Amino acid sequence: MPDDAPDPAFDTLLADPRMALRRPPPHVSLTDLRRAANAFQARAPKPFIASTVDHVVPGPGGPIPVRVYRPTLDRTAAILFCHGGGFILGNLDTHDAMCRTLAYASGRTVVAVDYRLAPEHHFPAALDDAQAALEWLRAEARLLDLYSDRIAVAGDSAGGHIALGLALRCRDEGVPLDHIGLIYPLLDPASDSASAVQFAQGYMLTASFLEWAWDAYRGDGGADPSFDLTRADLQRLPATTIVTAQFDPLRDEGEALARRLGDAEVDVALRRYPGMIHGFAGLPQLTPVANEAIAFAAARIAASQIGGP
């Protein structure tokens, strides 16, 4: 595999201009865009899992759908998972395969959150919904047969932004978490890193989509450190695992976060996957590296379990 080009597994995907994530032209409705993008993501093969159950939990803006993935019917620790999609796209079905794989690989029950989307709902709506889902998870842990004191948060892309923002809230409010798992997280509204410039076009995730995503989610929250996470205080966060991709506009901001966490004396592990593009962890049908990356994060999350059954 050449060092200067993505893995050939993505050749067909990257050669099709319809697959590029970009700001839609005026004649394309958001409903149509979501339908097409979500259908593509939902095509990932779904591994077996012991149990999946859908719930609806109370939230600040109305009911929040969540899906509970159990790798075993025994009591487990938990992971609250926030899906990616630039705050605009995604739902429980788009990340069903990823959540199944994460649950199986970590041995933890995964609770996926179908938070409110932008531009209909600005910051901090998605973050507020994730916090409401976490509060429900902790309150219902006994009924769900989960350990309420052994909960991690995780997410991919924009879901990584939400997961990290939630972890910061939990730290400030004294709510214990035992791990943060971030897969190519979206963190920097400026989108001006070297990788963001270098991979602005031609690698599926484009600069125009990132600009649109931040504009859609921003609302009036641009000055809040939970919005621009490059300015957040990272002290006293739980152990964190970060996955990045070589040919991803978001690569450098994820790796900058890892350095900042290290400077803050947080237990952090970073792994960059050569040849990969943004979104690769949701494409196991194209590359086995997808499940390898999830397994890496899962192993770190599993090792963070404290206490015993």
Residue pairs with C-beta under 8 A, 6 or more apart in sequence:
1 7
1 8
1 274
1 275
3 274
5 247
5 275
6 14
6 203
6 246
6 247
6 275
6 276
6 277
7 275
7 276
7 287
7 289
9 286
9 287
10 204
10 277
10 280
10 286
10 287
13 19
13 204
13 283
13 286
14 202
14 203
14 204
14 277
19 40
19 204
20 204
20 206
21 37
21 86
21 204
21 205
21 206
21 209
22 206
22 208
22 209
22 212
23 208
23 209
23 211
23 212
24 30
24 33
24 212
30 88
30 119
33 89
34 88
34 89
37 85
37 89
38 89
38 90
38 91
38 93
38 94
41 89
41 90
41 94
41 95
41 282
42 93
42 94
42 96
43 285
44 96
44 97
44 98
44 282
44 283
44 284
44 285
45 97
45 284
45 285
46 96
46 97
46 100
47 97
47 100
47 101
47 104
48 100
48 104
49 69
49 70
49 71
49 100
49 103
49 104
50 70
50 71
50 72
50 73
51 68
51 69
51 70
51 73
52 67
52 68
52 69
52 70
52 100
53 67
53 68
53 70
54 65
54 66
54 67
54 68
54 92
55 65
55 66
55 67
55 68
56 63
56 64
56 65
56 66
57 63
57 64
57 66
57 132
57 133
57 136
58 64
58 132
58 136
59 116
59 128
59 129
59 132
59 133
60 125
60 128
60 129
60 132
61 116
61 121
61 125
61 128
61 129
64 113
64 114
64 115
64 116
64 129
64 132
64 133
65 92
65 114
66 92
66 111
66 112
66 113
66 114
66 133
66 136
67 92
67 96
67 99
67 111
67 112
67 114
68 109
68 110
68 111
68 144
69 99
69 100
69 102
69 103
69 109
69 110
69 111
69 112
70 76
70 103
70 109
71 103
71 104
71 106
71 107
71 108
71 109
72 107
74 145
75 145
75 146
75 147
75 309
76 107
76 108
76 109
76 145
76 146
76 147
77 107
77 108
77 109
77 146
77 147
77 150
77 151
77 152
77 178
77 305
78 108
78 109
78 110
78 111
78 137
78 141
78 144
78 146
78 147
78 150
78 151
78 152
79 102
79 103
79 106
79 108
79 109
79 110
79 111
79 151
79 152
79 153
79 154
79 181
79 301
80 111
80 113
80 130
80 133
80 134
80 137
80 151
80 152
80 153
80 154
80 163
80 166
81 95
81 99
81 102
81 110
81 111
81 112
81 113
81 153
81 154
81 155
81 159
81 163
82 112
82 113
82 115
82 126
82 130
82 153
82 154
82 155
82 158
82 159
82 160
82 162
82 163
82 166
83 90
83 91
83 92
83 94
83 95
83 112
83 113
83 114
83 155
83 156
83 159
84 90
84 95
84 155
84 156
84 157
84 158
84 159
84 160
84 183
84 186
84 279
84 282
85 94
85 117
85 157
85 158
85 159
86 157
86 158
86 186
86 209
86 210
86 212
86 213
86 216
87 117
87 118
87 126
87 158
87 161
87 213
87 216
87 217
88 117
88 118
88 119
88 212
88 213
88 216
88 217
89 117
90 117
90 158
90 159
91 114
92 112
92 114
94 282
95 112
95 156
95 159
95 282
96 112
97 282
97 284
98 156
98 281
98 282
98 294
99 110
99 112
100 110
101 284
101 291
101 294
101 295
101 298
102 108
102 110
102 154
102 294
102 297
102 298
103 109
103 110
105 291
105 294
105 295
105 298
105 299
105 302
106 298
106 299
106 301
106 302
107 302
108 152
108 301
108 302
109 144
109 146
111 133
111 137
113 129
113 130
113 133
115 125
115 126
115 129
115 130
115 133
115 162
116 125
116 126
116 129
117 126
118 125
118 126
118 213
118 216
118 217
119 215
119 216
119 217
122 216
122 217
122 218
122 219
122 220
122 221
123 217
123 218
123 219
123 221
123 224
123 226
123 227
124 165
124 221
124 224
124 226
124 227
126 158
126 162
126 217
127 162
127 165
127 166
127 169
127 226
130 153
130 162
130 163
130 165
130 166
131 166
131 169
134 151
134 153
134 166
134 170
134 175
137 144
137 146
137 148
137 151
138 148
138 151
138 175
141 147
141 148
142 148
147 307
149 176
149 306
149 307
150 178
150 305
150 306
150 307
151 176
151 177
151 178
152 177
152 178
152 179
152 180
152 181
152 238
152 301
152 304
153 163
153 166
153 167
153 170
153 177
153 179
153 180
153 181
154 160
154 163
154 179
154 180
154 181
154 182
154 183
154 297
154 301
155 161
155 162
155 163
155 164
155 181
155 182
155 183
155 185
156 182
156 183
156 184
156 185
156 281
156 282
157 183
157 184
157 185
157 186
157 250
157 278
157 279
158 186
158 213
158 217
160 182
160 183
160 184
160 185
160 186
160 187
160 254
161 185
161 186
161 187
161 229
163 180
163 181
163 182
163 185
164 180
164 182
164 185
164 187
164 229
164 232
164 257
165 226
165 227
165 229
167 177
167 180
167 237
167 238
168 225
168 226
168 229
168 232
168 233
168 237
169 175
169 226
170 176
170 177
171 177
171 236
171 237
177 238
178 238
178 239
178 304
178 305
178 306
179 238
179 239
179 240
179 241
179 300
179 301
179 304
180 237
180 238
180 239
180 240
180 241
181 240
181 241
181 297
181 298
181 300
181 301
182 240
182 241
182 242
182 243
182 254
182 257
183 243
183 281
183 293
183 294
183 297
184 243
184 244
184 245
184 248
184 250
184 251
184 254
184 278
184 279
184 281
185 242
185 250
185 253
185 254
185 257
186 210
186 213
186 250
186 253
187 229
187 230
187 250
187 253
187 254
187 257
188 196
188 228
188 229
188 230
188 253
188 256
189 214
189 218
189 222
189 227
189 228
190 230
191 207
191 210
191 211
191 214
191 249
193 249
193 251
193 252
193 253
193 256
194 252
195 248
195 249
195 250
195 251
195 252
195 253
196 207
196 210
196 249
196 250
196 252
196 253
198 249
199 205
199 247
199 248
199 249
199 251
200 206
200 207
200 249
201 207
203 247
203 248
203 249
203 277
203 278
204 277
204 278
204 279
205 248
205 249
205 250
205 277
205 278
205 279
206 249
207 249
210 249
217 227
218 227
221 227
222 228
225 231
225 232
225 233
226 232
229 257
230 253
230 256
230 257
234 257
234 260
234 261
234 264
234 266
235 264
235 265
235 266
236 264
236 266
237 261
237 264
237 266
238 266
238 267
238 304
239 266
239 267
239 268
239 300
239 304
240 258
240 261
240 266
240 267
240 268
240 269
241 268
241 269
241 270
241 271
241 296
241 297
241 300
241 301
242 254
242 255
242 257
242 258
242 268
242 269
242 270
242 271
243 254
243 270
243 271
243 273
243 281
243 293
243 296
243 297
244 250
244 251
244 254
244 255
244 270
244 271
244 272
244 273
245 251
245 272
245 273
245 276
245 277
245 278
245 280
246 272
246 273
246 274
246 275
246 276
247 275
247 276
247 277
247 278
248 276
248 277
248 278
249 278
250 278
251 272
254 270
255 270
255 272
258 268
258 270
261 268
262 268
269 300
271 293
271 296
273 280
273 289
273 292
273 293
275 289
276 287
276 289
276 293
280 286
280 287
280 289
280 290
280 293
281 290
281 293
281 294
282 290
283 290
284 290
284 291
